[in-house]
Amino acid sequence: MYDPLLDESIGANAPYPNSYWADVTAANTLGNAPADDGQLNKDIEVDVAIIGAGYTGLSTALHLAREHGIKATVLEANRTAWGASGRNAGFILKSSGRKPYARMQSQWGEEVMRGIYQEMCAGVDTVKSLISEGIDCDPQDSGYIRVAHKPSMLKDLIETAALQKKMFGYDIQVLTREQLHQDYMADHNAYGAIRYQDGFGLNPLKLAWGYQKLAREAGVSIYCDSPVGNWQQETSHKTGQQSQTLQILHTPNGIVKAKKVVIATNGYSAKNFHPLIKSKTLPVLSQIIVTQPLSAEQLAACNFLTSNVIMDTRALKYYYRKLPDNRILFGGRGAITGKNAADPYYAKRLLAVLKTSFPALNSLRYDYAWSGWLCMSLDDMPHVYQNEQRTVFYAMGYCGSGVSFSVQAGKRLAQKVAGVTVPNLPIYQTPLTTFPFAPFRRVGQWGYFQYGKVKDRWF
Ligand SMILES: Cc1cc2nc3c(=O)[nH]c(=O)nc-3n(C[C@H](O)[C@H](O)[C@H](O)COP(=O)(O)OP(=O)(O)OC[C@H]3O[C@@H](n4cnc5c(N)ncnc54)[C@H](O)[C@@H]3O)c2cc1C
């Protein structure tokens, strides 16, 4: 599998992974995807080029067109949402990054912490409002359950719930182990939970296709099979005129000259892609399996009543949800390198954990297994930023939680590109931090995995 930390090129025109989402939408065979503009096969000059057709790129393009009258050109190496956007778990949550609100408060103060919370809420609202324009993406019942994987973690969850209720008036239910087992699902690894009323699951690939359709209707061009490889900068000096700098993006069959470029490649940004993002992110694999559909007896044996999205409290988290056809989607960490990504060991490990949660499913198999790159940042927060000349922009570093916030990030990116002021928050006003000892990022990741295993088992 493509490994962004090692490979200098992402390749081109790869099919979607063998995921449940690609299968239920027949993405690779029947051509269910909405129309795009095909491969770029001519040289063009544009005001704004966007690299990457995931949620970030599509949202930026859509908001540029609708709110600023700028019709951008999107360049995608493979197909729309071929990256994380078409292969994630489809959890819509009011969050992004991994930094707890309490830490934001102590570092930046209450006003900033609240401002960031507002942005996370706005992300969910924007996703909902775009869906209401007619995106058919199978949203499920609202509810986000965080389960305590140990009795001691329930205390932490209750404290978090109390804090969020006080700070944001957030409506959070506390569930004992018995209530959880009786009203939602009988997860044997769960010792109680908190439940947010909002948050829900959907089909992430269909969501991205919906954004693509809206963006094209708004006048955006989307070229697939058009990876940006070589990237140069050209400054022209004409007598009596101000000098102008253009970004020159080379794709296999066409060159794009753009006044401004948005990098929306997130965890799929190739090694040395652009100096602005070099060594500033850590791509980490997340693995998903989708089981066979559960029979009525199996569902009853687990009392699996809920379709809410579920995540546990481990340092190395597991997440799961029941899909509309009664399969279980179950996810967690994957391999460390792209080379090992397809090793069935990682999918089997997830299935084994699933069976410890639901022993009645002992004979269950999985029908789908795939993985994808999350984009971690050093400070555990996403960043939407630009170069000094305000000609190259980026949004990335969602740390595994970007389905809703990437849309808000795209909206803010569009404002930045259009020269509109965005909120004075660290996520919009500071760049991604360079990883110290960047060539050894994977050693750090391995170390974190070892720490996580010990913490989750013993503390
Ligand atoms: C397995 C998994 C599960 C996840 N589950 C959830 C979840 O349930 N909830 C949640 O909130 N978040 C989840 N996430 C994270 C979420 O999917 C991402 O944060 C989000 O999709 C990022 O969108 P994006 O548009 O920024 O990047 P991507 O969707 O990764 O898009 C980047 C695109 O850039 C393209 N590209 C890269 N280089 C080039 C180039 N040189 N030229 C042209 N194109 C290029 C790629 O082909 C790719 O399509 C998950 C991620 C994974 C991998």
The ligand as a Tripos MOL2 file, in Angstrom:
@<TRIPOS>MOLECULE
LIG
   53    58     1     0     0
SMALL
NO_CHARGES

@<TRIPOS>ATOM
      1 C1         -9.9420    4.0430    8.6440 C.3       1 LIG1
      2 C2        -10.3440    5.4510    8.9920 C.ar      1 LIG1
      3 C3        -11.4470    5.6790    9.8070 C.ar      1 LIG1
      4 C4        -11.8310    6.9880   10.1260 C.ar      1 LIG1
      5 N1        -12.9920    7.1940   10.8050 N.ar      1 LIG1
      6 C5        -13.4120    8.4540   11.0510 C.ar      1 LIG1
      7 C6        -14.6630    8.6970   11.6580 C.ar      1 LIG1
      8 O1        -15.4520    7.7840   11.8600 O.2       1 LIG1
      9 N2        -15.0030    9.9780   11.9770 N.ar      1 LIG1
     10 C7        -14.1570   11.0270   11.7000 C.ar      1 LIG1
     11 O2        -14.5050   12.1730   12.0260 O.2       1 LIG1
     12 N3        -13.0000   10.8400   11.0470 N.ar      1 LIG1
     13 C8        -12.6110    9.5840   10.6940 C.ar      1 LIG1
     14 N4        -11.4660    9.3910    9.9930 N.ar      1 LIG1
     15 C9        -10.7210   10.5660    9.5290 C.3       1 LIG1
     16 C10       -11.3830   11.2240    8.3130 C.3       1 LIG1
     17 O3        -11.7100   10.2460    7.3640 O.3       1 LIG1
     18 C11       -10.4150   12.2600    7.7010 C.3       1 LIG1
     19 O4        -10.0740   13.2130    8.6840 O.3       1 LIG1
     20 C12       -11.0230   13.0080    6.5190 C.3       1 LIG1
     21 O5        -11.5920   12.1310    5.5970 O.3       1 LIG1
     22 C13        -9.9390   13.8340    5.8490 C.3       1 LIG1
     23 O6        -10.4250   14.3320    4.6260 O.3       1 LIG1
     24 P1         -9.4490   15.0870    3.6450 P.3       1 LIG1
     25 O7        -10.2300   15.5480    2.5120 O.co2     1 LIG1
     26 O8         -8.6800   16.1220    4.3920 O.co2     1 LIG1
     27 O9         -8.3570   13.9920    3.2030 O.3       1 LIG1
     28 P2         -8.5320   12.6920    2.3010 P.3       1 LIG1
     29 O10        -9.9220   12.2240    2.2700 O.co2     1 LIG1
     30 O11        -7.4900   11.7190    2.7350 O.co2     1 LIG1
     31 O12        -8.2150   13.2060    0.8360 O.3       1 LIG1
     32 C14        -6.9240   13.4870    0.3650 C.3       1 LIG1
     33 C15        -6.9520   13.2350   -1.1380 C.3       1 LIG1
     34 O13        -5.7720   13.8250   -1.7030 O.3       1 LIG1
     35 C16        -5.4140   13.0430   -2.8150 C.3       1 LIG1
     36 N5         -4.0140   13.3410   -3.1310 N.ar      1 LIG1
     37 C17        -2.9200   13.1370   -2.3630 C.ar      1 LIG1
     38 N6         -1.8200   13.5490   -2.9930 N.ar      1 LIG1
     39 C18        -2.2170   14.0630   -4.1930 C.ar      1 LIG1
     40 C19        -1.5240   14.6430   -5.2910 C.ar      1 LIG1
     41 N7         -0.2070   14.7970   -5.2780 N.pl3     1 LIG1
     42 N8         -2.2430   15.0610   -6.3500 N.ar      1 LIG1
     43 C20        -3.5980   14.9340   -6.3810 C.ar      1 LIG1
     44 N9         -4.2970   14.3680   -5.3770 N.ar      1 LIG1
     45 C21        -3.6070   13.9440   -4.2950 C.ar      1 LIG1
     46 C22        -5.6570   11.6160   -2.3450 C.3       1 LIG1
     47 O14        -5.7880   10.7050   -3.4130 O.3       1 LIG1
     48 C23        -6.9210   11.7640   -1.5220 C.3       1 LIG1
     49 O15        -8.0810   11.4370   -2.2630 O.3       1 LIG1
     50 C24       -11.0610    8.0910    9.6520 C.ar      1 LIG1
     51 C25        -9.9530    7.8650    8.8250 C.ar      1 LIG1
     52 C26        -9.6040    6.5620    8.4890 C.ar      1 LIG1
     53 C27        -8.4080    6.3430    7.5830 C.3       1 LIG1
@<TRIPOS>BOND
     1     1     2 1
     2     2     3 ar
     3     2    52 ar
     4     3     4 ar
     5     4     5 ar
     6     4    50 ar
     7     5     6 ar
     8     6     7 ar
     9     6    13 1
    10     7     8 2
    11     7     9 ar
    12     9    10 ar
    13    10    11 2
    14    10    12 ar
    15    12    13 ar
    16    13    14 ar
    17    14    15 1
    18    14    50 ar
    19    15    16 1
    20    16    17 1
    21    16    18 1
    22    18    19 1
    23    18    20 1
    24    20    21 1
    25    20    22 1
    26    22    23 1
    27    23    24 1
    28    24    25 2
    29    24    26 1
    30    24    27 1
    31    27    28 1
    32    28    29 2
    33    28    30 1
    34    28    31 1
    35    31    32 1
    36    32    33 1
    37    33    34 1
    38    33    48 1
    39    34    35 1
    40    35    36 1
    41    35    46 1
    42    36    37 ar
    43    36    45 ar
    44    37    38 ar
    45    38    39 ar
    46    39    40 ar
    47    39    45 ar
    48    40    41 1
    49    40    42 ar
    50    42    43 ar
    51    43    44 ar
    52    44    45 ar
    53    46    47 1
    54    46    48 1
    55    48    49 1
    56    50    51 ar
    57    51    52 ar
    58    52    53 1
@<TRIPOS>SUBSTRUCTURE
     1 LIG1         1 GROUP 0 **** ****
